[in-house]
């Protein structure tokens, strides 16, 4: 049986992955007027990847506390 936390975590990861794919699609269009716009988009992708890592770290910490 899945808890609400497990379902929430799975859905959040799915949304993050979908958003990253959308941003990567924007990169493929390459319609940036300057380097700053490109760097901003790359920063958003990096932040979302970091968020996925933080979710895993938080889950591991929560699992350790619940033992």
N, C-alpha and C positions, 0 to 999 in steps of 0.2 A: 504494500500500500504506500502510495506516495504522499508525503506531507505537502502542505501548502508551500513550505520553503523550497522543497525540491522542484515543484512545478514552477514556482517563481524563478528560481535559478535557471532552469532549463529554458524558459521562455525569454528571460533576459539575455542569455547567451545567444539564443536564436536571433533576437532582435539586433544584438550587436553585430553578429556575423552578417546579417542582411544589410545593415547600415554600412559596414565596411565594404561589402560588394558594390553597393550603390556609389560610394565615394570613389572606389577604384574604377568604376565605369566612367565617372566624371573625369578621372585622370586620362582615360583613353581618348576622350574627345579632344583634349589639349587645346582648350580655347581660352587660355589664360593670357591676360594682357601684360602681366609682370611676374617676376619671380616670387614676390611676396604672396600672391594668391596661390601659387603652386605650393609654397612652403606651408601656408595656412592649412591647405587640404591635407598635406602629408602629416602635419601635426595632429589634425583631427583623427586620422587613421591610427597614428601612433598612440594617441590617448585612448582610443577604443580598444586597441590591443592591450594596453596597460590595464584597462578596466577588466578585461577577461582574466588577466593574471591575478588581479586583486580579488576577484570573485573566488578563484581557486584557493588563494591564500586564506581568505576569510572562512571559506568552507572547511579547510583543514584545521584552522584554529578552533572553529566551532565544534568540529568533531572531537578534538582533543579535550575540550572542556566538558563535553557530554559523556566522557568515559567514566 
